[in-house]
Amino acid sequence: MTLLKAVRLALTELADPARAASMRSYMKSEMPFLGVTAVPRRAALRKVFAEHRLDSAPEWRRAVLALWREAEYREERYAAIELSAHRFYRSWQTLYTLPMYEEMIVTGAWWDLVDDIAVHRIGTLLRLYPESMRRLVLEWAHDPDLWKRRTAILCQNSFKDRTDVHLLYACIEPSLSDTDFFARKAIGWALREYAKTNPQEVLRYVKHQGLSGLSRREALRNIPGEQVTRDGTSRAPAGPRA
């Protein structure tokens, strides 16, 4: 049995039609769901991936894209994302994977499919190949495709004190005027993550940039002492009354 068939069989055996409709509705997905939740799905996929080892990087990339392109249910695309990060194939995370991830980002075009790739795949490649990836991420930050721009903004979300702040701001800037919810949310989320490391720098940036109310609220959400109004402006908390 091929890996693709084994994945489909494992997911089908876990299908829960009672959950499927609500999962599809929540995700606003055109693609139907089987109704398989994350914990049993991941357990089943670990077993399938262990039983169907792939012998080369090209074979692995073909398998990921076959799962992705031929998916009939959204869980099959989740499986493709998990296969792309499997520990067996960690050494194959090279610049050769970029066309695969770019296709998944552009055709996935929704947060549940894109964000994991942005943070954990493109982010990994940025760590491994900083010079080449920096150029690519800056190109994506200016791309007409919303999801490539979102990826550029989010790809350093796990970097903490290794965040290239200049790159982060350069990726945010082209989307500052974008009114799309997912662009604005990405800006706020990226800044909120960096604020865990350097809250004063995020405060400085937010106060001097024309961020949307949504982006500002997200950015300042966890900074102690900051209260953010509905219109996105921040203010210091009121002191005790005399």
Secondary structure, 3 states (H helix, E strand, C coil): CCHHHHHHHHHHHCCCHHHHHHHHHHHCCCCCCCCCCHHHHHHHHHHHHHHCCCCCHHHHHHHHHHHHHCCCCHHHHHHHHHHHCCHHHHHHCCHHHHHHHHHHHHHHCCHHHHHHHHHHHHHHHHHHCHHHHHHHHHHHHCCCCHHHHHHHHHCCCCCHHHCCHHHHHHHHHHHCCCCCHHHHHHHHHHHHHHHCCCHHHHHHHHHCCCCCHHHHHHHHCCCCCCEECCCCCEECCCCCCC
